[in-house]
Each structure stands twice: as C-alpha cells, then as structure tokens.
Amino acid sequence: MYGGLGAFPEGGLDNPYYKVAKEKPSPLSTEFDRAYFDTLVSTSELRKLSLKAFLATEQRIPGLGNGVLQDILFNAELHPKKKVSTLTAAEKTSLFNAVRNTLFSMASKGGRDTELDLFGNPGSYQTILSKNTVNKPCPICGTLIKKEAYMGGSIYYCEKCQRL
Ligand SMILES: [Zn+2]
C-alpha cells in the first residue's frame, strides 16, 4: 500500500490518476449520491465483478483502495467475493451507506490507525479489519477474522457477518 500527494499544472497531464480524480466524483463529495451509485451498480460490465473488484480497482471510485475496502464491506455486512449482480435492493442501500459513512469516519478521524501521517503519527480511526486483527474476534459476533489472498492482495472478513 502507498499514498501520494501530486501537484499538476492546470490543463492537466496525461496521467491516469489525475484524469480520474478530475473526471469522477470523490466518494466524499455531494455528487457521489445514491443516483450516481445506482448507475454504477447497474452498469452491465460492472455487474459481473466481485465487490472487491467493483469498489477497489481501476480507480472507479477515486481514493477507494484495498486498505479502506475491508471496513466498508464489514460495515455493509457483505463479503468481498460477492458479485455485484447478486445485490438485493437492501444490500445496495447498505453498501452505499457503508461507502459514505466509513470514508467520512476515516477522514474525520485523521485516517486509519494502521497508517502514518506526514509527521509519523497514526490516524485515530480504529481499523476493524486489517493485518492486525486477523484471528481476533469479530466485534459483532466473536467469530475469528479471516485473511485470504484474493486478486493480488489480501482480503479480511468475518465469514459469519459478511454475506457471500
Ligand atoms: Zn462477525
């Protein structure tokens, strides 16, 4: 995992991160509303994807990567391998709310406690699922948190709380 701060001249560069950040709404912005989210989950080529691929690859949602994905899916009670096409209306609502609420909470607390800021201080958001909580009890049901290799990274989840 890495983070970066980029400064670009106005008018832009041929840089994929710059382009996405300019073209697609930040999940913390008001443009990232339920209507926009519903368009994403109804796009046919995206419906085939797992939730991890849908949310955290291709910079589809700027700033949403593997590190923040785990707690979003935990809060939505959805499994990282669940397919977008299998989401019920209630699950879509819960996923949309989890994206917004989890990211707002992380941002307002100065980031996750698993990462350091520019001064070397950890954030004060207490990460629910990470390498530090593998094999520890799920805060909801007590089942031990699992770690699995998936799509070139690790996924962490509670097999009881997060529906596949
Ligand atoms: Zn659980």
Residues whose N, C-alpha, C, O or C-beta is under 5 A from the ligand:
A	BS01	ZN	C138 I140 C141 G142 T143 C158 K160 C161
